[in-house]
Amino acid sequence: MAMNQIKGHNIYVGGIFCLKNKAAMSRADISHVLSVLRLNPSEETFEGYEHYSIGVDDTDDDNLLEHFPAAIKFIQAGLDTGGGVLVHCAMGKSRSATICIAYLLHRQPGALTPQSALALVRETRPLCEPNDGFMEQLELYREMGCPDDVTEHPLYQRWLYRRDVEESVACGRAPELKSVRFEDEQPMRSQESTGQTVEIKCRKCRRKLATTPFIIPHEQEKQNSAKINPSADCAHVFLHPLTWMRPSLFPSEDASEPAAGATYGAHTDDAPLSGRLTCPNPGCGANIGKFAWQGMQCSCNHWVVPAIGLAKARVDIANKVNVAQGPRANPAIRLPPSMRTPESNDNGRGNL
């Protein structure tokens, strides 16, 4: 099939065979060619063009996301010269379309979604259809804000960590310690002040276990599954990996004996695929939850993968007021008499 121009842009999408149509390339004034496939034609094919190559396969698990910034920079450089840019893969269907969508998202990060950008590309090339993995990467790219550098972004690094976990679990093994991203060891991104922060403590010894940035909300995904029971309360609070969990997640790193309740893979030296979480307070050691790298089903029927959950029956969850926001930031907190207002009734508490 011939190459097709994206509406409103001097960018063309095509398959590998359009490279042989020099007449069409000349009419389109192509000056830059971006190849998105593992096997490239000989360099002689690209004589007279600026050429950039990205070696990926059209599979769900190939990482095309890491190449978005360089590809976008190359496309923009071509457009800035006044020439046309051809983005091609084998068929002009998945990989090349993904790169073009990434470019459109980068140019209009607030106006387009991967789906709307795909619809724009399909107006002139209806066969375009990125695979599911690439669409997921485009959605992540949009969620990141379409940055010029993706590799240092926390969301990208978290995505890589989850991929490592999935690959390990697929082999029946827990991930290696070096591949696990402990969120409390990462630089914290600035967050909007909402006036309150969730704080989770061990019910037995009051040791603080986690706060808002480390909690994984999964309620937002309930709409995607007909099996979700909206009336069921979640029995666990799911967290990102934190440093205090290391003795439970990787007992061989801290002790000669495996942790109680741990389920191991086929290799005796493996970390457990699942097991208990214990309070990090040496004087407590209470059983406060469980983990399962292969995932587990919450009581609301939603699957969380990987799953590191604190049992709500074993912890206390409270909202901590941001003093800068004033005492009304969280009416569920009991206020001292000097800070109470007429609206704060019920013995000094707000509406619970």
C-alpha positions in Angstrom: 0.0 0.0 0.0 1.2 3.5 -0.8 2.4 5.9 1.9 -0.3 8.2 3.3 0.1 11.8 4.7 -1.3 12.6 8.2 -3.8 15.3 7.8 -2.4 18.7 8.7 1.2 17.5 9.0 3.9 16.9 6.4 4.4 13.4 7.9 3.8 10.2 5.9 3.1 6.7 7.1 3.9 3.6 5.1 5.3 0.1 4.8 8.7 -1.0 3.8 7.8 -1.3 0.1 7.0 2.4 -0.3 10.8 3.0 -0.1 11.0 1.5 -3.6 8.6 4.1 -5.0 11.2 6.9 -5.5 8.8 8.9 -7.7 6.2 9.1 -4.8 9.0 9.9 -2.4 10.1 12.8 -4.6 6.5 14.1 -5.1 6.1 14.2 -1.3 9.5 16.0 -1.0 10.6 13.4 1.6 13.9 14.5 3.2 13.9 12.3 6.4 13.1 8.6 6.8 12.4 7.0 10.1 12.5 3.2 10.1 10.7 1.4 12.9 11.5 -2.3 12.5 14.2 -4.8 13.4 15.4 -5.7 9.9 16.3 -2.7 7.8 17.1 -2.5 4.0 20.6 -1.7 2.9 21.9 1.8 3.6 21.9 2.3 -0.2 18.1 2.5 0.0 18.4 5.7 2.1 20.9 7.5 0.0 19.8 11.1 -0.3 17.7 11.0 2.9 18.4 11.7 6.5 17.8 8.3 8.1 17.1 7.1 11.6 16.4 3.5 12.7 14.6 2.1 15.7 15.0 -1.7 16.0 11.8 -3.1 17.6 9.4 -5.9 16.8 5.7 -5.6 16.5 5.0 -7.4 19.8 3.0 -6.3 22.9 6.0 -6.5 25.2 8.6 -4.6 23.0 9.6 -1.4 24.6 8.9 1.3 22.0 8.2 3.9 24.7 11.8 4.5 25.4 12.4 5.6 21.7 9.6 8.2 21.6 11.7 11.2 22.5 14.5 10.5 19.9 11.9 9.6 17.2 9.9 12.8 17.9 13.1 14.9 17.8 14.1 13.4 14.5 10.6 14.0 13.0 10.6 17.6 14.2 14.1 18.2 12.7 12.9 17.0 9.4 9.8 19.2 9.5 11.9 22.2 10.5 13.9 21.9 7.3 10.7 22.2 5.2 10.8 18.7 3.9 8.5 15.7 4.4 9.1 12.9 6.9 8.3 9.3 6.1 7.8 7.0 9.1 7.6 3.3 8.1 7.7 -0.1 9.5 7.0 -3.4 7.7 3.3 -2.8 6.8 2.7 0.7 8.0 0.2 -0.5 10.5 1.4 -0.7 14.1 5.0 0.5 14.9 5.0 3.4 12.5 1.5 4.4 13.5 2.6 4.3 17.2 5.5 6.7 16.6 3.3 9.1 14.6 0.7 9.1 17.5 3.5 9.8 20.0 4.5 12.8 17.9 0.9 14.1 17.8 0.5 13.6 21.5 3.8 15.5 22.2 2.6 18.4 20.0 -0.8 18.6 21.6 -0.5 16.9 25.0 -3.7 18.4 26.5 -5.8 18.2 23.4 -5.3 14.6 22.2 -5.5 11.1 23.6 -4.0 8.0 22.0 -7.4 7.1 20.7 -8.2 10.5 19.2 -4.7 10.7 17.7 -5.1 7.2 16.2 -8.4 8.4 14.7 -6.6 11.3 13.1 -4.0 9.0 11.5 -6.7 6.6 10.3 -8.5 9.4 8.4 -5.9 8.9 5.6 -4.6 5.4 6.5 -7.5 3.3 7.9 -5.4 0.1 8.3 -3.3 1.7 11.2 -3.7 -0.4 14.4 -1.0 -0.3 17.0 -0.9 -3.5 19.1 -2.3 -3.4 22.6 1.1 -3.1 24.2 2.0 -0.1 22.2 -1.4 1.6 23.0 -0.7 1.0 26.7 2.7 2.7 26.2 1.1 5.6 24.4 -1.4 6.0 27.3 1.5 6.0 29.8 3.4 8.5 27.7 0.3 10.8 27.8 0.0 10.3 31.6 3.6 11.3 32.0 2.9 14.5 30.2 4.8 13.6 27.0 8.2 14.6 28.3 11.4 15.0 26.3 13.0 12.4 28.5 11.0 9.4 29.6 13.7 7.1 31.1 14.1 9.2 34.3 10.4 9.7 34.8 9.1 7.8 37.9 6.1 6.4 36.0 8.4 5.0 33.4 10.6 3.4 36.0 7.6 2.0 37.8 6.4 0.5 34.5 9.7 -1.1 33.9 9.6 -2.6 37.4 6.2 -4.1 36.8 7.4 -5.6 33.5 10.3 -7.2 35.3 7.9 -8.6 37.9 5.6 -10.0 35.2 8.4 -11.7 33.4 9.7 -13.3 36.6 6.2 -14.5 37.6 5.7 -15.9 34.1 8.7 -18.1 34.8 7.3 -19.1 38.2 9.8 -17.0 40.2 9.7 -13.9 42.3 11.6 -10.9 40.9 15.2 -10.3 42.0 15.8 -7.8 44.7 17.8 -5.5 42.3 14.8 -5.2 40.0 12.3 -4.1 42.6 11.6 -0.4 42.9 11.2 0.6 46.5 9.2 3.8 46.3 10.4 5.4 49.5 14.0 5.3 48.1 13.0 7.3 45.0 13.0 11.1 44.7 9.5 12.4 45.5 7.7 14.4 42.9 5.9 17.5 43.9 2.3 16.9 44.6 -0.7 19.2 44.9 -1.6 19.8 48.5 -5.1 18.4 49.2 -5.2 19.4 52.8 -5.0 15.9 54.1 -2.8 12.8 53.9 -3.7 9.2 54.6 -1.4 7.7 57.3 -1.4 4.0 58.0 0.0 2.6 61.3 0.3 -0.9 62.8 -2.7 -1.4 65.1 -0.6 -3.2 67.7 2.5 -1.0 68.1 1.5 2.2 66.2 4.5 2.0 63.9 3.9 4.2 60.8 3.8 2.0 57.7 2.8 4.1 54.8 1.3 7.5 53.7 -0.6 8.6 50.6 2.2 8.6 48.0 2.8 4.9 48.5 -0.9 3.7 48.3 -2.1 2.1 45.1 -5.7 3.1 44.4 -7.6 0.4 42.4 -11.1 1.6 42.8 -10.7 3.7 39.6 -10.5 0.6 37.6 -13.7 -1.0 38.8 -15.7 0.4 35.8 -13.6 -1.8 33.5 -14.9 -5.1 34.8 -18.4 -6.4 35.1 -17.2 -8.8 37.8 -16.4 -6.0 40.3 -18.7 -5.9 43.3 -19.2 -2.2 44.1 -20.9 -3.0 47.4 -18.0 -5.0 48.8 -15.5 -3.1 50.9 -11.8 -3.7 50.2 -10.2 -5.7 53.0 -6.7 -4.6 52.1 -4.9 -1.4 51.4 -2.4 -2.1 48.5 1.0 -0.5 48.6 4.0 0.0 46.4 7.1 -1.8 47.7 8.7 0.0 50.6 12.1 -0.5 52.3 10.7 -1.9 55.5 9.1 -4.8 53.5 12.5 -6.3 52.5 12.7 -8.9 55.2 9.3 -10.3 54.2 9.8 -10.0 50.4 13.4 -11.2 50.4 13.9 -13.2 53.6 17.1 -14.8 52.3 18.7 -11.4 52.3 18.1 -10.9 56.0 17.9 -14.4 57.6 19.0 -17.9 57.1 15.5 -19.3 57.6 12.6 -18.6 55.2 9.7 -16.4 56.4 6.7 -18.1 57.9 3.9 -18.6 55.4 6.1 -18.1 52.4 5.4 -20.0 49.1 8.6 -20.6 47.1 9.1 -21.2 43.4 10.9 -24.1 41.9 14.4 -22.9 42.8 15.4 -23.2 46.4 17.3 -19.9 46.4 14.4 -17.9 45.1 12.6 -15.2 47.1 9.0 -16.3 47.9 6.3 -15.7 45.3 3.9 -14.9 48.1 3.9 -14.7 51.9 3.1 -12.6 54.9 4.0 -9.1 55.7 5.1 -8.4 59.3 5.4 -5.2 61.2 9.0 -3.8 60.8 9.1 -2.9 64.5 11.5 -5.5 66.0 9.5 -5.5 69.3 6.2 -6.1 67.5 6.5 -8.4 64.4 2.7 -8.6 64.1 1.2 -10.1 60.9 -0.2 -7.1 59.2 -0.9 -8.3 55.6 0.3 -10.4 52.7 2.0 -10.2 49.4 1.7 -12.1 46.1 3.9 -11.1 43.2 1.6 -13.1 40.9 -1.3 -10.9 42.1 -4.3 -11.5 44.3 -8.0 -10.7 44.2 -9.3 -8.0 46.5 -12.5 -8.6 48.4 -14.1 -6.2 45.9 -13.2 -8.8 43.2 -10.6 -6.6 41.6 -7.3 -8.2 40.7 -4.2 -6.3 41.8 -0.9 -7.4 40.2 1.6 -7.4 41.8 -0.2 -7.3 45.2 1.3 -6.0 48.4 -1.6 -5.5 50.8 -2.0 -4.4 54.4 -5.1 -6.0 56.1 -7.4 -3.2 57.3 -8.2 -5.3 60.3 -4.5 -5.2 61.4 -3.8 -1.5 60.8 -5.2 1.9 61.6 -5.9 4.3 58.8 -6.3 8.0 59.5 -6.4 11.3 57.7 -3.7 13.7 58.7 -4.5 17.4 58.4 -2.2 19.7 56.5 -1.9 22.5 59.0 -1.4 25.0 56.2 -4.9 24.2 54.9 -6.5 24.9 58.2 -8.6 22.6 60.6 -11.4 22.2 58.1 -9.2 20.3 55.7 -10.3 17.1 57.3 -13.4 17.2 59.4 -13.0 13.6 60.4 -10.1 14.4 62.7 -11.0 15.3 66.3 -10.0 18.9 67.0 -8.9 20.4 70.3 -11.5 22.8 71.9 -9.6 25.9 70.8 -9.8 24.9 67.2 -13.4 23.8 67.0 -16.0 25.7 65.0 -19.8 25.6 65.2 -19.7 23.3 62.2 -17.5 20.8 64.1 -20.1 19.1 66.2 -20.4 15.5 67.4 -18.1 16.0 70.4 -15.5 17.9 68.4 -15.6 15.6 65.3 -16.8 16.5 61.9 -19.0 14.3 59.8 -17.5 10.8 59.7 
